Amino acid sequence: MILLQILGLASLGHLAADAVQTLSPELPQKPFQCNMCMTFWLGIAPMIYLHGYNGLFATAIASVASELIYRIIDRL
């Protein structure tokens, strides 16, 4: 269950960072256009609420997964 939440959060963070970069290019790079930053800040509160302190680690993993998604897509 938590694996699906991590992958879902990573995908959501990637999509959110891409949407913000496209719609509002004048916003600062961090935290709005950075995949890792956006995923972390979008997911920290819900994941801690759902999983306690383990949510912090799950959010960190989701942030790194979001960056990996970005790098894989960028190579295509």
Secondary structure, DSSP 8 states (H G I E B T S, - for coil): -HHHHHHHHHHHHHHHHHHHHHH-TTS-IIIII-HHHHHHHHHHHHHHHHHTTHHHHHHHHHHHHHHHHHHHHHH-
